[in-house]
Structures are given as C-alpha cells and as structure tokens.
Amino acid sequence: MRFVIALGLIWMMLNSNLAGQTFLGLPQEQDYNHQLIKFYLDKGEYDLALNHLEMIEKESLLSDSLLFFRGIALQGIAEWQPAIDIFSDLLINTRNVKLHQASFANIKSLLPRLIPLDQIETLNEIIDNLGNHHLRDDFLLTLAEIYEKNLLYDEANDIYNTVIQESGYEDQSALQLKKSANYILLKDYSRAVNLLNTIIAGKNKQLIQDALYLNYLANFSLNRYPAARRSLIRLYAEFPADNRKTEILSGLAEMAELEGQYLLSWFFLNELKDNSQDNAGYQIQNRISHILETLSREVIKEDQFRYFQLNLPELER
C-alpha cells in the first residue's frame, strides 16, 4: 500500500514534465509506449512493464523517462539494488530536473532496503561518480549516518571531516557536535570536550543546549565533576524545558552527593520525583531516604530543610 501511495506521489511530481501533450514531446509511438508502461505500473503489473521495456530496448535506446519507469518496475518486484543502480545513473546523467529529483528521492528511500554492507558500497560508488556534484555532501552525510547505525564511529567522523574540509557546508558546528557525540561513544572523552567547549562558546542556542549535555557526559566520564556540574547547571537554569530534565536532575543530585552537598542533592531529588513517572518514584524515594539517612549522621538543624534556598554560585559568574 505504501508503495502504491509513493508511486502516486511520484506521478504527481513528474506529471508536469513527463505528461502534458505527449511525454517530453515524443513521437506518437514512443508516447504510446510511455502511456502503456505507466498503465502497467499503475496496475502493479511490474513484470509486464519490464517485458515491454525489454522489447523497446531491442529496437532503440531507452529514454531517461523509460529508464526511470524500469527503475520503478524493479522497485515494485523488490529488486532493490538494480533499481538503485538505474536511479543513480539517472541522477548523474539526466538533464530532466523532475527525473533528477525523483531519482534522488528514490535512492534515499530504497537504501534502507539493502543490508548495511551493500548500503555502504552503493553510497561510496555514487559518491565517487558524483564528483563535485551539489548532492555529494548529502550522500556523504547519509553514509556517515549508516556508519553510526552500525557502530562505526571512527568512519563516520572521517566522513564529517571530509565534508568540513572539502566543501562549503554551512552548518559545520552541527557536524562538530556529531563528531563529539561519536568521540564519547568511542570513549575518547578529551577530544569530545575540546570540540564541545568551542560549540558552547558559540551563539547557536540549540547546539549549545545539546553540547552542554554531551559536555556533562564527557567530563563526568573523566571524573571532572566540577566541569560536569557546570554544564548541567547551565542546562538546568537556561533550558528549563529540555526534554532530558529527568537526566539533568538525576545527574545534579548525584554530583551534589559525590561532593558531600547532601541538602542540595535532596533538593534535586525531590524535584526529580515531581518530574518523574509514577513507576520511577519508588527508586527516587529510595535515593531520598539514603540522603536523609546520611544527613541524620551529621549535626544538622531541622530548619535547614524548611528554609533551604537554592544557591548556585556558577550562575553568578
């Protein structure tokens, strides 16, 4: 069903160039062939479409639009790689803008159908053939995402470096953020921190927000608790709607406890409990009970709880 819907959208997109009076002003016989193959494809008769295309090819070279139809027919019978090969050839060689756009869209939608190794090989071949084509960066970034999905973080970072160094890609800070996340997954925390500090010093609020959280993870992994704490406090204060609120509060409570600031830990744990799902409340209450038990061993006045006020010196700098 999804394929039929997608096919309908493709017809709509191609209609202005491939329909009209005749297909691209072709002679009547060729226009008949287009209409017949389109009819087969509309009806899901992909084998009939392929057979008719084979007959046409015996007499003359297939036009770009007929090659596109062959790719659609192959897609319809789940011949993913041959379909991608056709769309890739059209992407590089056709002068028809609509066919070019549709071929690009089809390649991107079909790639996930291949096993990871074939995805990587296919993309590398397309990238090599594209040369300095304006879509090269898009395919490189798609390749990086596939590397990441298959835990090949070094390879993904190599791709990001290529895009940063060899193209005029505008959003280079976003790629540096991706690199830093991969360094964390590779446990190369120091390199991650170096990149993240540069992003945090910038002006892009969205990137700063994500960089602060990654900076917390990297510094915490390096046992640099003050630096990790500073990143979380900025997140807590400057981005109160962050969707990682529970992780932020839990991290702040944990670091406060590590630093012996039990009242501060108690404060964050209570806020965490208020912001958590019911099924997490029991575990959080256990953490609160542990903090209270620790505090009971110290000389402390009860009104310290009642009159506690949050004071974060990092925000005053």
C-alpha positions as a Markdown table, in Angstrom:
| # | Residue | x | y | z |
|---|---|---|---|---|
| 1 | Met | 0.0 | 0.0 | 0.0 |
| 2 | Arg | 2.8 | 2.4 | 0.9 |
| 3 | Phe | 4.5 | 1.7 | -2.4 |
| 4 | Val | 1.3 | 2.5 | -4.4 |
| 5 | Ile | 0.9 | 5.8 | -2.4 |
| 6 | Ala | 4.6 | 6.6 | -3.1 |
| 7 | Leu | 4.2 | 5.8 | -6.8 |
| 8 | Gly | 1.2 | 8.1 | -6.9 |
| 9 | Leu | 3.2 | 10.9 | -5.5 |
| 10 | Ile | 6.0 | 10.3 | -8.0 |
| 11 | Trp | 3.5 | 10.5 | -10.8 |
| 12 | Met | 2.3 | 13.9 | -9.4 |
| 13 | Met | 5.8 | 15.2 | -9.2 |
| 14 | Leu | 6.7 | 14.0 | -12.8 |
| 15 | Asn | 3.4 | 15.0 | -14.3 |
| 16 | Ser | 4.4 | 18.5 | -15.4 |
| 17 | Asn | 7.4 | 17.2 | -17.4 |
| 18 | Leu | 6.5 | 13.6 | -18.3 |
| 19 | Ala | 2.9 | 14.1 | -19.2 |
| 20 | Gly | 1.3 | 17.0 | -20.9 |
| 21 | Gln | 0.8 | 16.9 | -24.7 |
| 22 | Thr | 3.0 | 13.8 | -25.1 |
| 23 | Phe | 5.9 | 12.6 | -22.9 |
| 24 | Leu | 8.5 | 15.3 | -23.5 |
| 25 | Gly | 7.1 | 16.0 | -26.9 |
| 26 | Leu | 8.0 | 12.4 | -28.1 |
| 27 | Pro | 6.7 | 11.0 | -31.4 |
| 28 | Gln | 3.3 | 9.3 | -31.1 |
| 29 | Glu | 4.7 | 5.7 | -31.0 |
| 30 | Gln | 7.1 | 6.5 | -28.1 |
| 31 | Asp | 4.3 | 8.3 | -26.3 |
| 32 | Tyr | 2.2 | 5.2 | -26.6 |
| 33 | Asn | 4.9 | 3.2 | -25.0 |
| 34 | His | 5.1 | 5.6 | -22.1 |
| 35 | Gln | 1.4 | 5.5 | -21.6 |
| 36 | Leu | 1.3 | 1.7 | -21.8 |
| 37 | Ile | 4.1 | 1.2 | -19.3 |
| 38 | Lys | 2.6 | 3.8 | -17.0 |
| 39 | Phe | -0.7 | 1.9 | -17.2 |
| 40 | Tyr | 1.1 | -1.3 | -16.2 |
| 41 | Leu | 2.9 | 0.4 | -13.3 |
| 42 | Asp | -0.4 | 2.0 | -12.1 |
| 43 | Lys | -1.9 | -1.5 | -12.0 |
| 44 | Gly | 1.0 | -3.1 | -10.3 |
| 45 | Glu | 1.9 | -5.2 | -13.3 |
| 46 | Tyr | 5.6 | -4.8 | -12.9 |
| 47 | Asp | 6.7 | -7.9 | -14.9 |
| 48 | Leu | 4.6 | -6.8 | -17.9 |
| 49 | Ala | 6.2 | -3.3 | -17.7 |
| 50 | Leu | 9.7 | -4.8 | -17.6 |
| 51 | Asn | 8.9 | -7.2 | -20.6 |
| 52 | His | 7.6 | -4.3 | -22.7 |
| 53 | Leu | 10.7 | -2.2 | -21.8 |
| 54 | Glu | 12.9 | -5.1 | -22.9 |
| 55 | Met | 11.0 | -5.2 | -26.3 |
| 56 | Ile | 11.5 | -1.5 | -26.8 |
| 57 | Glu | 15.2 | -1.7 | -25.9 |
| 58 | Lys | 15.8 | -4.3 | -28.7 |
| 59 | Glu | 14.8 | -1.6 | -31.2 |
| 60 | Ser | 16.3 | 1.6 | -29.6 |
| 61 | Leu | 17.9 | 3.1 | -26.6 |
| 62 | Leu | 15.6 | 3.8 | -23.7 |
| 63 | Ser | 14.9 | 7.4 | -23.0 |
| 64 | Asp | 15.6 | 8.7 | -19.5 |
| 65 | Ser | 11.9 | 8.5 | -18.6 |
| 66 | Leu | 11.7 | 4.9 | -19.7 |
| 67 | Leu | 14.8 | 4.1 | -17.7 |
| 68 | Phe | 13.0 | 5.7 | -14.7 |
| 69 | Phe | 10.0 | 3.5 | -15.3 |
| 70 | Arg | 12.3 | 0.5 | -15.4 |
| 71 | Gly | 13.6 | 1.5 | -12.0 |
| 72 | Ile | 10.0 | 1.8 | -10.7 |
| 73 | Ala | 9.1 | -1.6 | -12.0 |
| 74 | Leu | 12.2 | -3.2 | -10.4 |
| 75 | Gln | 11.3 | -1.4 | -7.2 |
| 76 | Gly | 7.9 | -3.0 | -7.5 |
| 77 | Ile | 9.3 | -6.5 | -7.6 |
| 78 | Ala | 11.7 | -5.8 | -4.7 |
| 79 | Glu | 14.8 | -5.7 | -6.9 |
| 80 | Trp | 16.3 | -3.0 | -4.8 |
| 81 | Gln | 19.9 | -2.9 | -5.9 |
| 82 | Pro | 19.2 | -2.9 | -9.7 |
| 83 | Ala | 16.5 | -0.2 | -9.1 |
| 84 | Ile | 19.1 | 1.9 | -7.2 |
| 85 | Asp | 21.6 | 1.4 | -9.9 |
| 86 | Ile | 19.2 | 2.9 | -12.5 |
| 87 | Phe | 18.2 | 5.8 | -10.3 |
| 88 | Ser | 21.9 | 6.5 | -9.6 |
| 89 | Asp | 22.7 | 6.6 | -13.3 |
| 90 | Leu | 19.8 | 9.0 | -13.9 |
| 91 | Leu | 20.9 | 11.1 | -11.0 |
| 92 | Ile | 24.2 | 11.7 | -12.6 |
| 93 | Asn | 23.3 | 11.8 | -16.3 |
| 94 | Thr | 19.8 | 13.1 | -16.8 |
| 95 | Arg | 19.1 | 16.7 | -17.7 |
| 96 | Asn | 15.5 | 16.4 | -16.7 |
| 97 | Val | 15.1 | 18.3 | -13.4 |
| 98 | Lys | 12.0 | 16.3 | -12.3 |
| 99 | Leu | 13.6 | 13.0 | -13.1 |
| 100 | His | 16.7 | 14.1 | -11.3 |
| 101 | Gln | 14.7 | 15.0 | -8.1 |
| 102 | Ala | 12.6 | 11.8 | -8.3 |
| 103 | Ser | 15.7 | 9.6 | -8.7 |
| 104 | Phe | 17.4 | 11.2 | -5.7 |
| 105 | Ala | 14.3 | 10.7 | -3.6 |
| 106 | Asn | 14.0 | 7.0 | -4.7 |
| 107 | Ile | 17.7 | 6.3 | -3.9 |
| 108 | Lys | 17.3 | 7.7 | -0.4 |
| 109 | Ser | 14.1 | 5.7 | 0.2 |
| 110 | Leu | 15.5 | 2.4 | -1.2 |
| 111 | Leu | 18.9 | 2.4 | 0.6 |
| 112 | Pro | 17.4 | 1.1 | 3.9 |
| 113 | Arg | 16.2 | -2.0 | 2.0 |
| 114 | Leu | 19.8 | -3.1 | 1.5 |
| 115 | Ile | 22.0 | -4.8 | 4.0 |
| 116 | Pro | 24.5 | -2.4 | 5.7 |
| 117 | Leu | 27.5 | -3.5 | 3.7 |
| 118 | Asp | 25.6 | -3.0 | 0.4 |
| 119 | Gln | 24.4 | 0.4 | 1.6 |
| 120 | Ile | 28.0 | 1.4 | 2.2 |
| 121 | Glu | 29.3 | 0.1 | -1.1 |
| 122 | Thr | 26.5 | 1.6 | -3.1 |
| 123 | Leu | 26.9 | 5.0 | -1.5 |
| 124 | Asn | 30.6 | 5.0 | -2.0 |
| 125 | Glu | 30.1 | 4.2 | -5.6 |
| 126 | Ile | 27.5 | 7.0 | -6.0 |
| 127 | Ile | 29.8 | 9.5 | -4.2 |
| 128 | Asp | 32.8 | 8.6 | -6.4 |
| 129 | Asn | 30.7 | 9.1 | -9.6 |
| 130 | Leu | 29.1 | 12.4 | -8.4 |
| 131 | Gly | 32.5 | 14.2 | -8.3 |
| 132 | Asn | 31.8 | 17.8 | -7.2 |
| 133 | His | 28.0 | 17.4 | -7.7 |
| 134 | His | 25.9 | 19.6 | -5.3 |
| 135 | Leu | 24.3 | 16.4 | -3.8 |
| 136 | Arg | 27.7 | 14.9 | -2.8 |
| 137 | Asp | 27.5 | 16.3 | 0.7 |
| 138 | Asp | 24.0 | 14.9 | 1.2 |
| 139 | Phe | 25.2 | 11.4 | 0.2 |
| 140 | Leu | 28.3 | 11.7 | 2.4 |
| 141 | Leu | 26.2 | 12.6 | 5.4 |
| 142 | Thr | 23.8 | 9.7 | 4.7 |
| 143 | Leu | 26.9 | 7.4 | 4.6 |
| 144 | Ala | 28.0 | 8.8 | 8.0 |
| 145 | Glu | 24.6 | 8.0 | 9.5 |
| 146 | Ile | 24.8 | 4.4 | 8.2 |
| 147 | Tyr | 28.3 | 4.1 | 9.7 |
| 148 | Glu | 26.9 | 5.4 | 13.0 |
| 149 | Lys | 23.9 | 3.0 | 13.0 |
| 150 | Asn | 26.5 | 0.2 | 12.6 |
| 151 | Leu | 28.7 | 1.5 | 15.4 |
| 152 | Leu | 31.5 | 2.6 | 13.0 |
| 153 | Tyr | 32.0 | 5.9 | 14.7 |
| 154 | Asp | 35.6 | 6.5 | 13.5 |
| 155 | Glu | 34.5 | 6.0 | 9.9 |
| 156 | Ala | 31.6 | 8.4 | 10.5 |
| 157 | Asn | 33.9 | 11.0 | 11.9 |
| 158 | Asp | 36.2 | 10.6 | 8.8 |
| 159 | Ile | 33.2 | 11.5 | 6.7 |
| 160 | Tyr | 32.3 | 14.5 | 8.8 |
| 161 | Asn | 36.0 | 15.7 | 8.5 |
| 162 | Thr | 35.8 | 15.3 | 4.7 |
| 163 | Val | 32.6 | 17.4 | 4.5 |
| 164 | Ile | 34.1 | 20.1 | 6.8 |
| 165 | Gln | 37.4 | 20.3 | 4.9 |
| 166 | Glu | 36.3 | 19.8 | 1.3 |
| 167 | Ser | 33.0 | 21.6 | 1.0 |
| 168 | Gly | 31.3 | 24.8 | 1.8 |
| 169 | Tyr | 28.9 | 23.1 | 4.1 |
| 170 | Glu | 27.3 | 25.9 | 6.1 |
| 171 | Asp | 26.4 | 24.1 | 9.4 |
| 172 | Gln | 29.9 | 22.9 | 10.4 |
| 173 | Ser | 29.2 | 23.4 | 14.1 |
| 174 | Ala | 26.4 | 20.8 | 13.8 |
| 175 | Leu | 28.9 | 18.3 | 12.3 |
| 176 | Gln | 31.4 | 19.1 | 15.1 |
| 177 | Leu | 28.6 | 18.2 | 17.6 |
| 178 | Lys | 28.0 | 14.9 | 15.8 |
| 179 | Lys | 31.8 | 14.2 | 15.9 |
| 180 | Ser | 31.9 | 14.9 | 19.7 |
| 181 | Ala | 29.0 | 12.5 | 20.3 |
| 182 | Asn | 30.9 | 9.8 | 18.4 |
| 183 | Tyr | 34.1 | 10.6 | 20.4 |
| 184 | Ile | 32.1 | 10.0 | 23.6 |
| 185 | Leu | 30.8 | 6.6 | 22.2 |
| 186 | Leu | 34.4 | 5.8 | 21.4 |
| 187 | Lys | 35.4 | 6.8 | 25.0 |
| 188 | Asp | 37.7 | 9.5 | 23.6 |
| 189 | Tyr | 36.3 | 12.0 | 26.1 |
| 190 | Ser | 39.1 | 14.5 | 26.0 |
| 191 | Arg | 38.7 | 15.1 | 22.2 |
| 192 | Ala | 34.9 | 15.4 | 22.7 |
| 193 | Val | 35.4 | 18.1 | 25.4 |
| 194 | Asn | 37.7 | 20.1 | 23.2 |
| 195 | Leu | 35.1 | 20.2 | 20.4 |
| 196 | Leu | 32.2 | 20.8 | 22.8 |
| 197 | Asn | 33.9 | 23.8 | 24.5 |
| 198 | Thr | 34.1 | 25.5 | 21.1 |
| 199 | Ile | 30.4 | 24.9 | 20.4 |
| 200 | Ile | 29.4 | 26.1 | 23.9 |
| 201 | Ala | 31.4 | 29.3 | 23.3 |
| 202 | Gly | 29.3 | 30.0 | 20.2 |
| 203 | Lys | 26.0 | 31.6 | 19.7 |
| 204 | Asn | 23.7 | 28.8 | 18.4 |
| 205 | Lys | 21.4 | 28.1 | 21.3 |
| 206 | Gln | 20.2 | 24.8 | 20.1 |
| 207 | Leu | 23.7 | 23.5 | 19.5 |
| 208 | Ile | 24.8 | 24.9 | 22.9 |
| 209 | Gln | 21.9 | 23.1 | 24.6 |
| 210 | Asp | 23.0 | 19.7 | 23.2 |
| 211 | Ala | 26.7 | 20.4 | 23.6 |
| 212 | Leu | 26.2 | 21.2 | 27.3 |
| 213 | Tyr | 24.6 | 17.8 | 27.9 |
| 214 | Leu | 27.3 | 16.0 | 26.0 |
| 215 | Asn | 29.9 | 18.0 | 27.9 |
| 216 | Tyr | 28.4 | 16.8 | 31.1 |
| 217 | Leu | 28.7 | 13.2 | 30.0 |
| 218 | Ala | 32.3 | 13.6 | 28.8 |
| 219 | Asn | 33.5 | 15.4 | 31.9 |
| 220 | Phe | 31.7 | 13.1 | 34.2 |
| 221 | Ser | 33.4 | 10.1 | 32.5 |
| 222 | Leu | 36.7 | 11.8 | 33.1 |
| 223 | Asn | 35.8 | 12.3 | 36.8 |
| 224 | Arg | 35.9 | 16.1 | 36.2 |
| 225 | Tyr | 32.9 | 16.7 | 38.4 |
| 226 | Pro | 33.1 | 20.5 | 38.7 |
| 227 | Ala | 33.1 | 20.9 | 34.9 |
| 228 | Ala | 30.3 | 18.3 | 34.5 |
| 229 | Arg | 28.3 | 20.1 | 37.2 |
| 230 | Arg | 28.7 | 23.5 | 35.5 |
| 231 | Ser | 27.3 | 22.1 | 32.2 |
| 232 | Leu | 24.3 | 20.6 | 34.0 |
| 233 | Ile | 23.6 | 23.7 | 36.0 |
| 234 | Arg | 23.6 | 25.8 | 32.8 |
| 235 | Leu | 21.2 | 23.4 | 31.2 |
| 236 | Tyr | 19.0 | 23.4 | 34.3 |
| 237 | Ala | 18.9 | 27.2 | 34.5 |
| 238 | Glu | 18.9 | 28.3 | 30.9 |
| 239 | Phe | 16.9 | 25.5 | 29.3 |
| 240 | Pro | 14.2 | 24.5 | 31.7 |
| 241 | Ala | 12.1 | 22.9 | 29.0 |
| 242 | Asp | 14.9 | 20.5 | 28.0 |
| 243 | Asn | 13.4 | 17.0 | 27.3 |
| 244 | Arg | 16.3 | 15.4 | 29.3 |
| 245 | Lys | 15.0 | 17.1 | 32.5 |
| 246 | Thr | 15.0 | 13.8 | 34.5 |
| 247 | Glu | 18.6 | 13.0 | 33.4 |
| 248 | Ile | 19.7 | 16.5 | 34.3 |
| 249 | Leu | 18.1 | 16.5 | 37.8 |
| 250 | Ser | 19.4 | 13.0 | 38.5 |
| 251 | Gly | 22.9 | 14.0 | 37.4 |
| 252 | Leu | 22.8 | 17.1 | 39.6 |
| 253 | Ala | 21.6 | 15.1 | 42.6 |
| 254 | Glu | 24.3 | 12.5 | 42.0 |
| 255 | Met | 27.2 | 15.1 | 41.7 |
| 256 | Ala | 26.0 | 17.0 | 44.7 |
| 257 | Glu | 26.1 | 13.8 | 46.7 |
| 258 | Leu | 29.6 | 13.0 | 45.5 |
| 259 | Glu | 30.7 | 16.4 | 46.6 |
| 260 | Gly | 29.1 | 15.9 | 50.0 |
| 261 | Gln | 26.4 | 18.5 | 49.4 |
| 262 | Tyr | 23.6 | 16.4 | 50.7 |
| 263 | Leu | 21.0 | 19.1 | 51.1 |
| 264 | Leu | 21.5 | 20.1 | 47.5 |
| 265 | Ser | 21.2 | 16.5 | 46.4 |
| 266 | Trp | 18.0 | 16.2 | 48.5 |
| 267 | Phe | 16.6 | 19.3 | 46.7 |
| 268 | Phe | 17.3 | 18.0 | 43.2 |
| 269 | Leu | 15.9 | 14.5 | 44.1 |
| 270 | Asn | 12.6 | 16.0 | 45.3 |
| 271 | Glu | 12.3 | 18.0 | 42.1 |
| 272 | Leu | 13.2 | 14.9 | 40.1 |
| 273 | Lys | 10.4 | 13.0 | 41.9 |
| 274 | Asp | 7.9 | 15.7 | 41.0 |
| 275 | Asn | 9.0 | 15.5 | 37.3 |
| 276 | Ser | 9.2 | 11.7 | 37.0 |
| 277 | Gln | 6.7 | 9.0 | 36.1 |
| 278 | Asp | 5.0 | 7.1 | 38.9 |
| 279 | Asn | 6.9 | 3.9 | 38.2 |
| 280 | Ala | 10.2 | 5.7 | 38.9 |
| 281 | Gly | 9.0 | 7.3 | 42.1 |
| 282 | Tyr | 9.9 | 4.3 | 44.3 |
| 283 | Gln | 13.6 | 4.3 | 43.2 |
| 284 | Ile | 13.8 | 8.1 | 43.6 |
| 285 | Gln | 12.3 | 7.9 | 47.1 |
| 286 | Asn | 14.9 | 5.3 | 48.0 |
| 287 | Arg | 17.6 | 7.8 | 46.9 |
| 288 | Ile | 16.0 | 10.5 | 49.0 |
| 289 | Ser | 15.8 | 8.1 | 52.0 |
| 290 | His | 19.5 | 7.3 | 51.6 |
| 291 | Ile | 20.3 | 11.1 | 51.6 |
| 292 | Leu | 18.2 | 11.6 | 54.7 |
| 293 | Glu | 19.9 | 8.7 | 56.4 |
| 294 | Thr | 23.3 | 10.2 | 55.6 |
| 295 | Leu | 22.2 | 13.6 | 56.9 |
| 296 | Ser | 21.0 | 12.1 | 60.1 |
| 297 | Arg | 24.5 | 11.1 | 61.0 |
| 298 | Glu | 25.6 | 14.8 | 60.8 |
| 299 | Val | 25.0 | 17.6 | 63.2 |
| 300 | Ile | 22.2 | 19.5 | 61.4 |
| 301 | Lys | 19.2 | 21.6 | 62.3 |
| 302 | Glu | 15.8 | 20.6 | 61.1 |
| 303 | Asp | 15.0 | 24.1 | 59.7 |
| 304 | Gln | 17.7 | 23.6 | 57.1 |
| 305 | Phe | 15.2 | 21.6 | 55.1 |
| 306 | Arg | 12.3 | 24.0 | 55.8 |
| 307 | Tyr | 14.3 | 27.2 | 54.9 |
| 308 | Phe | 16.5 | 25.7 | 52.2 |
| 309 | Gln | 17.1 | 28.0 | 49.3 |
| 310 | Leu | 18.8 | 27.0 | 46.1 |
| 311 | Asn | 22.1 | 28.9 | 45.6 |
| 312 | Leu | 24.2 | 28.0 | 42.6 |
| 313 | Pro | 27.4 | 30.2 | 42.5 |
| 314 | Glu | 28.1 | 29.1 | 38.9 |
| 315 | Leu | 25.2 | 31.2 | 37.7 |
| 316 | Glu | 26.6 | 34.4 | 39.4 |
| 317 | Arg | 29.8 | 34.4 | 37.4 |
